[in-house]
Amino acid sequence: MTNLILLEHFTSQSNIDCKQDILILREAMNIANTIIENFINNPNLTKLFVLRNYELETIKSKKVIYCPINKKNTYEKFLNKFEANENIILIAPEIKKESINYHHKLRNKFKLLGSNLNTIKTFSSKIKTLEVLKKKKIPVIEFSKINSFLGDIVVVKPEYGAGSSEVSLARNESKILNKKSVIFQKFYKGIKGSFLMLCSEGSTKVLCCNKQIVKINSGKICQTGCIVGGLETHRVEIESLARKICKNFKGLSGVIGVDIVRSKNKWLVLEINPRFTSSYCGLSESYSNETVQDISSFYLTKRFSDFKPKFIKPSTYNF
């Protein structure tokens, strides 16, 4: 039996501006609540300590203990009350290196259940991600750190970013300024997808294969949801890609999200997110209960099982 601490960045802040951050906060709540709902059903869990702002809604369960965050009682103060070597699941964005900073703060006291720090540093950077994947001969999109010719339209992203935040489309013209801490990517018209995989010491299993729902409006490109299980017909190819990634990056551990795009009958990697992502929220609608429990069992027992995910039906999850 195991105790866990759940620390999600956006929902554990002392002061939350619900009007300004409503979309980000809603999705952060969805991910955290889905973890809570799934983990409390696992018999291996004793208690789940959730650090959450006192104004936000909670899920009632005998297994869940909330640590109410406010201006006087910050998440740091609550964490100081825990004994050393407690297990913690951290969900933090790559924006402004938040995930890296949390790992530096927590790793000396807690057991962080997930990828190691060096792996977090690599995959938090969109530039480093594509560079190291390319060196390992893993298929990736065309990209550049400067505004070089990648096609008529380019995608401009912050190097350290998450989701669709500050992502824009632009005509590839000389007037696009080269800026520090951004990446220029070729725009692909093919199918956009993603998959979640569970990783452990070089081993992996693909949990779900998803088709992304993407909208383009006024020079902005934004993912608004996904069809969970929408790319199951491509599972064999996606599993091959997942094995290549995990074999070459054995520091990946736990649930990992990978964004992909279809080009010339091949899947190319856009980015890798070493954490729970939004598609996890739709997993239970498209895959078996055993698939969902297999994830929580990995975090609670630290054992990578031989269980193979069972697909039921595709479902749409809107962010």
C-alpha positions, 0 to 999 in steps of 0.5 A: 500500500502506498501514499502519494502526493499530487502537485499540479502547478496551476491549481496549487498556486496561492493566488489564482486569477480565474478570469485571466487563466480560465482555459488553462486552469480548467484543463489543469483541473481536468487532468488533476481530477482524472488522476484522482478519480482513477488512482483512488480506485486502485487498491494499492493506494492508501492516501492521496495528498492533493495540494490545491488552492482553497477556492477550487472544487474538490473530489470527496473520497476517504483516500484523498486529503486536500492541502488547502493552498492560500497566501499564508499557506503556500504549497512549499509550506505544506511540502515542508511538513511531509517526511523525506522520500515521499512519492510525488506526482508532479504535473508542471508545464514546460513554459518558462522552464517551470517543470525543470525548476520544480524538479530542482526544488523537489528532487533532494527530498521527494521521490519524483515519479516520472522522468529524470531531471536530465530527460526533463531538461532535454524534452522541455526544450522544443529545439533540444527535443528535435535535435536529439531525436534527429541525431538518433535517426528518429523521424522529426519535422523540419525545423530551424532556430533561425528563420530559414526557408521551411515552406510558404508558411511556418509555425513559430513557437516559444522554445519552452512552451506548452500546448498552443500557448503563443503558437502562431502561423506566419508567411515565411518572409524576411520580415519575420524577425529572428528572436531568441528562445523561439523555434521555426517549424515547417507547417504540415497539412497532414493529419495531426495526432498524438499518443500516450505511452507508458515508459520504464527503463527503455520499455514502453507500451502505447496507451492510446493513439489519438487524432488531434482537433486543430483550428487555425484562425487569424494567424493562430493555430490551436488544438481544441481537443482530440479524438481519443483512439482516433488513430488506432488504425495506425497503432503498429506504426506508432508502436514502432516509433514509440519503441525507437524513442524509449530505446534511445531515451531510457530516462523517460518514465511514466506517462509520456505524451508525443505529438506527431504529424503525417507527412508522405505516409510517415509519422513525424515527431513534433514534440515530446511531453514527459508528463500527463497530458490532456488526452489522459482525461479521455482515456476511460471513454475509449479504453478498458478499465484495466488499461486505466488501472494499469497506469495507476498500478505502475506509479503505485507499485513501480512495476511495468506489467505485460498488460496490453491496452484494450481499445473499445471505441473512439471518443471526442475529448474537448479541451 
